[in-house]
Amino acid sequence: MNNKRIVKNTLFLYIRMFLLMGISLYTSRLVLNTLGFEDYGIYNIVGGVIVLFGFISSALTGATRRFLNFSLGKQNELETRNTFSVCFSIHVLIAILIFILSETIGLWFLNTSLNIPENRLYAANWVYQFSIVSTCIGIIGIPFDSTIVAYEKMSIYAYISIVEGILKLLTVFLLIDSPFDKLIYYACLILCISILISGFKWVYCIKRFSICLIRLNFEGKAFKEILSFSGWSLFGQIAYIGSTTGLNMIINIFFGVILNAAMGIAQQVNSAIYNFVSNFQVAFNPQLVQSYSSGDMESHRKLISRSSRLSYYLLFIIALPILVNTNFILQLWLTDVPDKTVIFTQLIIIFSLLEAIGAPLWMSMQAIGRIKIYQIVISSINILNLPLAYLSLEYQSSAESIFYIKIILGVVMYIFRISYILPKIQYSITKYFRGVLFPSLFVTIISGVGVYIVSLYTVELYKFIFTTITSILFCILTIYFIGISKEERNKISNILIKWIH
């Protein structure tokens, strides 16, 4: 377990995250103000139709990263090169398949089933076509993205993302004074950025990594293994999309595009803060898979324990003051906040906390590779989001009821992950509870109660300032004294002593 490399990679990813978070939040505000609630909601829902077909690619993304990391862990360059060419070939086929599905079933669904104002249907179709091309380009580029992450070149990964974020910000300024239809023009500019960034990644990988050979390869054991792994991941992706994009479409059917705008804003906030976790996990994941493939199970179990706790703590430190001050933050950011945005944001963040602590378990399952039973059970639970959400709204429940259902199912999935995955890596469930779950619960309860008490005696700006400060203090203290092990506490103390002296 190379701790120095993890720290270095995490540092690069956090620099990327802070810059992108500021750019992203500011860009979203400008886009919302420039397009308006209606067009912003249309852009969000139309893009969702493409994402619905992209579940096939998402299943292959996990397979690509898993097999590249697994091959690198065995230090077999020939096998890794063959893995890359097979993954590239499969992604080309998937891009063609998604293009066909999008131009047939997707196009029909867009024009017949979605609740889009008639006078904006023309613009929605243009946005849809640009989104199809952008999605197909992204799919073909997935093996290149996975290679950058597998080789842990997080500096270049960070630089590319920052440039992409800056370019997206510049598009908004071009949008403000545009004489064209702003919704169509914005989708066109986003496509141009996608082509530029993807092209750079491809050139970089081909020149930098010897395994990145552009050739079609549909033969051999690797092709069958990746397809088999991806096949079982596919059901999981269908269920995942059903619980995200599918819910967005159910909201559209019952409430229209205004609540789609609320959903889009809530997801934007959640995505921004979840970057604190995802960047950390990206730095951990290659070693998590490679430690398993090399047979170092002790390091593998330590990585799971450490990454589970730290993933949760990183998100919780940011999430707590946002949960307490959601309305104030959204008012400050957007001025005019769409209905239901506050409660949507809060409930999505709570669900993400569950995902954060459970994500390393899923990465361990990917490393093991035998995912058939796991995917059947998890996907069956996850897919229940759609029928339960529809029934809830059909019987006149409030829009936020679908998120309560999502959170309950998230708890059920986490319990299953613990009971199913841990025995496979000889990790005691009791030890996991003592080392991961109980410390996380104690940190949550103590910090949450403390910040809630402070929030009762302050309002508006003062409430935001004091709850943010007390949230950070409570979290740091409870994590240090309760949330980490004695060994980890000693390491932190030694680092602080060296830094002071």
C-alpha positions, 0 to 999 in steps of 0.5 A: 500500500503506497500511502505517499502516492495516495496522498500525492494523487489525492492532493492533485484531485483536491486542487482540481475539485476546489477549482472545478467546484467554484467554476461549476457553481458559478457556471450553473448560476449563469446558465440558469439565469441566462436560459431561465427555469424552463430551458434549464429544465428542458436541457436537464431532462433531454440530456437525461434521455441520452444518459438512459441509453448510456447505462450500457457504457457505464457498465463497461466503464467499471469493467474497463477500470477493473480489468486494467487495474487487475492486469497492472497489479499482476505487472503483465504489460502484454495482458494489459495491452490486450485488455485495452484493445479489447475494451476500446473495441467494445466501446466502439460497438457500444457507441454505435449501438447507443447511437442507433437506440438514441435515434430510434427509441430515444427520439420517439420518447422525446417527442411523444412522452416527455412534458415539453412545451410545444414552442420549445420542442424544436430546440429540444430536438437540437439539444438532443442531437448534440447530446447524442454525438457528445455521448458517443464521443465520451463512450469511445474515450472511456478506455483512455480515461480509465488508463490515466486513472489506472496509471495514477496520473492524477496530475494530468487528469486534474489539469484536463478537468480544470481546462474543461471547466474553464471552457464551459464557463467561457461558453456561458459568457458567449451565450449571454450576448448570443443572437441565436437560440440560447438553448441550442447554442449552449448545447452546440458549444458543450459538444465542441468542448467535448470533442476538444477535450476527448481528442486531447486525452486520446493523443496524450494516452497514445503518446504516453502509454505503450498499451494504448494501441488503436486497433479492433480486437474481438478475440481471446479470453479477455474479450469473453471475461470483460463481456461476462463481467459487463453483462452482470454489471449491466443490470446494475446500471439499468437499476442505477439509471432507474433510480436517477434519470428514471426518477427525473422523468417520473417527476417530469410526467407528474409535475413538469419541467419546473421541478426538473429544474429543481432536481437539476440544481439539487443534483448539481449541489450534490455533485459538487460536494460529492467530489470531495469523496469521489476524488479521494476514492479515485486515488484509492481505487487503483490500489484497492483492486491491485492489492487484491490481484497481487494477493495482499489481502491484509492491505486490501482489508485495511484499504477498505476500512480506511477508505470507507471511514474517510470517504464518509467523513470527508463528505459529512464535514461538507454536508453538515453545514449545507444540510443546516443552511440549505435554504440560505445557501441556495438563496445566496447562490441563485436568488430565485430558487425553484420550488422543492429545490431545498428539500430535494437537495437535502435528501439527495445529500443524505442518500450520498452519505450512504453511498460514500461509506459503502462505495469501497465495498463495491470496489472490493466486489469488483476486484473479486470479479464474481459479481453475478449474485451481488448484482442480481440482489443489489439491482433488484433492490435498486430497481424498486425505486421506480415502481415505488416512486410512481405508486407514491406519486400516483396516490397523491404523495408529495414530490419528495416522497420518492427520495424517502423511498430512495434512502430506505432502499439505500440502507437495505443495499448497504446492509446487504453489501456488508453481509455479502462482501465482507466474508469473501475477503475474510473480513469479520463483520463484527470488526467492520462494525467496530472499525467503520460503522460505529465510529461513523455513527458516533461522529454523525450523532455528536457533531449533528446534535452540536450543530443543530443546537447552535443553529437554534440560536442564530439566523440567516448569515450568522447562522451560516457562519457559526454553524459552519465553524462549529460543524468543522470543529465538532467533526474534526474533534470527534473524528480524531478522538472517536472516528479513527484508530489509535494507530492512525491517531498516533500517525497524525500526531507524529506528523503534526509534531514534525510540522510544528518543529 
